[in-house]
Every structure is written in structure tokens, then in C-alpha cells.
Amino acid sequence: MTMRKTSITPQQLDQFRQLGEARLKKMGITSEEFQLAVIAQGGVYQDKLEEIIREMIKFHQRSIEPHILARKTFDPEQFIGEGWTIDERIGKRSDGNLDAGQITRKDYSTSDVSYINGEERLQCIKITPDDIQLDGEDFLALYEEKDQLTLRWLYETKGFEWLSFWGIILRDPEGNRKVLYLYRDVGGSWVWRCLWVDIDDWYSSIPSAVLASPLAEAKA
């Protein structure tokens, strides 16, 4: 969590005063007009100014701080098609809203090779129970967000171009086990696909999306 100052400094207040003074002069408002209109109805302008400042702060924070998303209920039949089911849920769950600022990635490779089989990765995930795997609910929150702002933010701030969601293992109508993943296409939009667990090789470039854990960070 970002540390915040608990009070506005005198320097900040002076900067704000100078901005207001410059704007009033540019508008050509006289001292008499200012006294009659602004000061006489100070309460009204104070409320309006507070509203404007709060909206400006929200907009600024949205551009520089982690995006918080409401997780969505994931129904594989509704999202993908008839016959798709949830075969298995893996690892700890992410409770409440998704804090995108905590998303990190892990490829679970156990050797110098750049890829492992999906079943190998699954076993590696299962023996690291402290890892919080992103699942279908997290996937849907990210993918369906308007303009995919959080996914774009993850690319711009962390360089993420691939995310796979091992918190949920799906089974297709033919009985194959598959995992959802998102990738950034050449146009900048994010596209979803599924890869086989037991057939496809999972390269380190397609890491598992997990939430950073204070416990894991302490052990690192």
C-alpha cells in the first residue's frame, strides 16, 4: 500500500492559491466582483470546488494506482458453450475484489528448459499451496472490463502480454482438460483462448497469473 501524507502542506496550499489567483486574473474578474459573488456565496462554491477536486483525484489515482475490479461469476457453458464444465479448482482462492496491482506471474519451471508439460505445471502448482491462483472469476473481471483498462494498465506498467488462469481447470465436451489464458494481440486488445493441460507445452512466456502473497515475499 502506498504511504500517504496525512495533511496538506503549506507549500501545497500556496501552490493551489497561486493557481486560483492566476485563473481569476486571466478571467478578468475584478476585486469587487470577487467579493460580491464568490465570498458572499462561499459555501456554495466551496461545495462545488470539493466535488471537482475529488473527481480530479479519482481520475488521477485511476491512472497511477492498481485497478480494483469486482470478480464475476464464471459459468463455462454460458461463456464458452454447451458441454463445458469446471473440472477442478486449484490452490487458494482470491477473496473479494481483484487487486490488479498484486498480480504477478510464475512459470513453475523446474529446470533450465523454457517449457514444461501442463500436467507437470499443475503438479508444481499443487505443491505450492500458498500461491493464490487467479481463476475464472478473475479472468472474467479482467476480460470483460470496459475498454480492458486494467489489462492495458498491466501491459503498460508491468509489461504483461500473457496471463494463464490455473485456479480453474475446465473440461470441454470431448473430455479434454483445458486452461484459460489471455494474450495481447498486435492491435493492443486482449484475446482469450484455451490450452490443453495434458498435451500442450506451457512455455515460460505463458506464465500462471497469481496474486503476490506477503508470505511468499517474506520467503523470497
PETAZI-V446098 format. One line per field, one symbol per residue. phi: phi as a letter, one per 40 degrees, with the letter a starting at -180 (. if undefined). Layout:
phi: ???
//
This chain:
phi: .ccbccaccdcccccccccccccccccgccccccccccccbdcccccccccccccccdcccccbbdcbbccbcbbccccbicgcbccabbgccccgcccccccbbacgcbacccabcdcccccccccbccccccbcccdccccccdgfcccccccccbgcbbabbccabbbcccgccbbcabaccccgcbbbabbcccbccbcccbcccbcdbdcccccc
//
